[in-house]
Amino acid sequence: MKIEKKVWPEYFQAIIDGKKKYELRLGDFICQEGDILILREWDPKRKEYSGRMIKKGVTYVGKFKDIPFWTKEEIEKYGLQIISFK
């Protein structure tokens, strides 16, 4: 499956540079090993895409709860997932 997600500029650049090889996401979608993440750079200030994108193959998905990154309600509803890619 192909999954498209927004990534803020500083995190997108870290992925491009090879420093960041994972994604921490709200677990509100299904993602499995073998899926393809299509990551599109999103500028939150201008509220638009930059035009840059990168595709990454999903190698591992771990789901968990109880980390206060999003609202308590969102975490209770969806949980969280960390996505490792190559």
Backbone bond lengths (Angstrom), bond angles and torsions (degrees), N, CA, C in turn:
res aa  C-N    CA-C-N  psi(-1)  N-CA   C-N-CA  omega(-1)  CA-C   N-CA-C  phi
1 M - - - 1.433 - - 1.524 109.07 -
2 K 1.316 116.96 145.11 1.465 122.18 174.62 1.523 108.05 -101.46
3 I 1.326 115.48 132.44 1.458 122.30 -177.67 1.518 108.08 -126.15
4 E 1.320 116.76 123.00 1.468 121.26 -178.68 1.523 109.75 -103.39
5 K 1.351 115.80 132.08 1.461 121.64 -179.40 1.527 110.45 -139.55
6 K 1.334 114.61 151.60 1.462 122.14 174.26 1.525 109.14 -81.17
7 V 1.330 116.31 147.12 1.469 122.18 174.44 1.529 107.53 -137.96
8 W 1.319 116.19 129.80 1.462 120.86 178.79 1.528 110.19 -66.70
9 P 1.337 118.10 152.00 1.462 122.80 -172.10 1.524 116.24 -51.07
10 E 1.336 118.96 -46.57 1.466 119.53 -177.04 1.529 111.86 -64.75
11 Y 1.325 117.40 -34.85 1.459 121.06 178.99 1.524 110.76 -77.49
12 F 1.323 115.99 -36.82 1.462 120.25 177.05 1.524 110.29 -61.23
13 Q 1.334 116.67 -45.21 1.469 120.29 -179.69 1.521 111.22 -63.24
14 A 1.332 117.30 -38.09 1.471 120.27 177.80 1.519 111.22 -63.87
15 I 1.324 117.07 -33.87 1.471 120.92 176.07 1.528 109.16 -68.18
16 I 1.323 116.62 -47.64 1.468 121.67 178.68 1.526 110.66 -57.33
17 D 1.336 116.95 -40.78 1.468 121.97 -178.76 1.526 113.13 -75.11
18 G 1.328 117.37 -7.40 1.464 121.20 179.32 1.513 114.02 83.69
19 K 1.333 118.43 7.35 1.457 121.71 -179.54 1.529 112.17 -82.91
20 K 1.308 117.06 -35.65 1.466 122.67 -175.17 1.519 108.60 -107.42
21 K 1.332 116.23 118.19 1.463 121.15 -175.41 1.523 111.67 -124.58
22 Y 1.313 115.85 32.02 1.459 121.33 -179.78 1.526 108.92 -153.30
23 E 1.310 116.20 166.36 1.455 122.46 172.19 1.515 108.26 -134.63
24 L 1.310 117.18 133.00 1.451 122.98 171.83 1.521 106.24 -102.13
25 R 1.314 116.39 118.61 1.458 121.36 -173.84 1.512 111.21 -135.18
26 L 1.313 114.92 151.98 1.448 120.57 169.97 1.519 107.40 -61.15
27 G 1.329 117.00 136.03 1.469 120.81 -175.94 1.515 113.13 -81.06
28 D 1.333 117.41 45.66 1.464 121.62 -177.49 1.531 112.78 -96.13
29 F 1.336 116.52 15.02 1.461 121.43 176.80 1.520 108.08 -147.78
30 I 1.318 115.57 160.11 1.460 120.75 179.92 1.524 109.02 -90.17
31 C 1.315 115.94 131.55 1.461 122.48 178.21 1.522 107.37 -143.18
32 Q 1.339 116.96 132.36 1.455 121.74 -176.58 1.524 110.70 -133.71
33 E 1.334 114.97 161.16 1.463 119.70 174.02 1.527 108.66 -54.36
34 G 1.320 115.61 138.32 1.463 120.92 179.95 1.521 113.43 95.14
35 D 1.332 117.95 -17.02 1.458 120.58 176.61 1.533 109.57 -68.94
36 I 1.314 115.98 164.42 1.463 122.53 177.07 1.524 108.30 -113.60
37 L 1.342 115.83 123.91 1.462 120.88 172.99 1.522 108.40 -90.94
38 I 1.307 115.81 125.58 1.459 121.70 172.70 1.518 105.03 -104.10
39 L 1.322 115.65 106.85 1.462 122.14 -175.37 1.518 109.01 -101.09
40 R 1.332 115.84 120.25 1.460 122.07 -178.40 1.521 109.51 -112.46
41 E 1.329 115.79 128.53 1.453 120.74 -179.86 1.535 110.19 -66.50
42 W 1.336 115.57 126.79 1.465 123.09 -177.66 1.522 109.45 -120.73
43 D 1.316 116.35 129.32 1.459 121.35 177.00 1.523 108.31 -94.94
44 P 1.344 117.78 107.59 1.462 119.80 -176.38 1.533 113.54 -69.77
45 K 1.315 117.85 -22.28 1.464 120.54 178.74 1.527 110.94 -75.28
46 R 1.318 115.76 -44.14 1.470 120.70 -179.24 1.527 111.94 -88.67
47 K 1.338 115.73 -12.15 1.467 122.74 -179.27 1.528 111.84 55.90
48 E 1.358 113.74 50.46 1.461 119.20 177.08 1.521 110.26 -156.22
49 Y 1.322 115.42 160.28 1.459 121.41 177.20 1.518 110.15 -77.10
50 S 1.330 115.92 148.07 1.470 120.89 179.09 1.526 111.88 -82.04
51 G 1.332 115.91 -21.95 1.462 120.79 -174.84 1.521 111.68 105.00
52 R 1.342 117.21 -15.15 1.468 119.95 178.38 1.523 109.73 -85.19
53 M 1.336 115.49 142.02 1.453 120.75 176.34 1.514 109.56 -151.02
54 I 1.329 114.62 160.06 1.457 120.56 178.86 1.524 107.43 -146.50
55 K 1.329 115.87 145.45 1.464 121.48 177.30 1.522 108.82 -106.71
56 K 1.343 115.19 136.95 1.460 121.59 179.80 1.520 109.62 -134.14
57 G 1.333 116.59 137.63 1.452 121.63 176.33 1.523 110.30 -83.63
58 V 1.331 117.38 130.92 1.461 122.16 -179.36 1.529 109.27 -77.46
59 T 1.328 116.18 125.79 1.469 121.44 -179.46 1.522 112.89 -108.51
60 Y 1.336 117.23 -19.61 1.468 120.60 -178.84 1.522 108.92 -161.39
61 V 1.333 116.66 141.06 1.461 122.09 174.43 1.522 107.48 -131.40
62 G 1.323 117.41 120.34 1.460 122.41 175.26 1.514 108.45 -115.94
63 K 1.340 116.89 129.42 1.461 120.49 179.51 1.514 109.73 -110.34
64 F 1.334 115.77 143.55 1.457 120.75 -179.10 1.519 109.10 -158.67
65 K 1.332 116.86 171.62 1.467 122.76 178.41 1.521 109.33 -130.08
66 D 1.329 116.09 -179.35 1.468 124.00 173.19 1.523 115.19 72.65
67 I 1.323 118.75 32.73 1.460 121.61 172.15 1.530 106.90 -119.08
68 P 1.326 117.98 121.27 1.469 121.40 -171.29 1.531 114.64 -81.90
69 F 1.324 118.07 58.57 1.456 121.77 179.13 1.529 110.49 -94.31
70 W 1.319 115.68 -38.32 1.461 121.83 175.65 1.524 107.81 -106.96
71 T 1.294 117.86 -177.64 1.461 119.73 179.43 1.527 109.67 -65.21
72 K 1.314 114.96 153.91 1.462 120.57 179.26 1.529 110.14 -58.04
73 E 1.306 116.66 -39.99 1.464 120.63 -179.53 1.534 111.86 -63.12
74 E 1.338 116.67 -43.08 1.472 120.10 178.98 1.520 110.84 -65.00
75 I 1.319 116.86 -43.14 1.464 120.41 -179.64 1.516 110.43 -65.34
76 E 1.333 117.15 -42.55 1.465 119.63 178.41 1.520 111.68 -63.30
77 K 1.306 117.12 -35.92 1.465 120.85 -178.66 1.528 112.42 -75.14
78 Y 1.340 117.34 -44.81 1.462 121.18 -170.51 1.524 115.25 -111.63
79 G 1.337 118.25 -26.76 1.445 120.20 -169.24 1.527 108.70 75.46
80 L 1.324 116.80 -171.97 1.467 121.72 179.07 1.517 109.07 -128.07
81 Q 1.300 115.87 162.30 1.461 120.43 174.05 1.516 109.17 -142.25
82 I 1.318 114.92 145.24 1.458 120.24 173.35 1.521 105.75 -113.13
83 I 1.312 115.87 134.08 1.462 121.60 -173.66 1.511 108.38 -117.90
84 S 1.313 116.39 119.71 1.459 121.98 176.96 1.530 107.54 -96.89
85 F 1.323 116.65 140.86 1.460 119.15 179.16 1.516 112.28 -139.96
86 K 1.332 114.70 165.67 1.468 120.25 179.38 1.499 110.68 -116.87
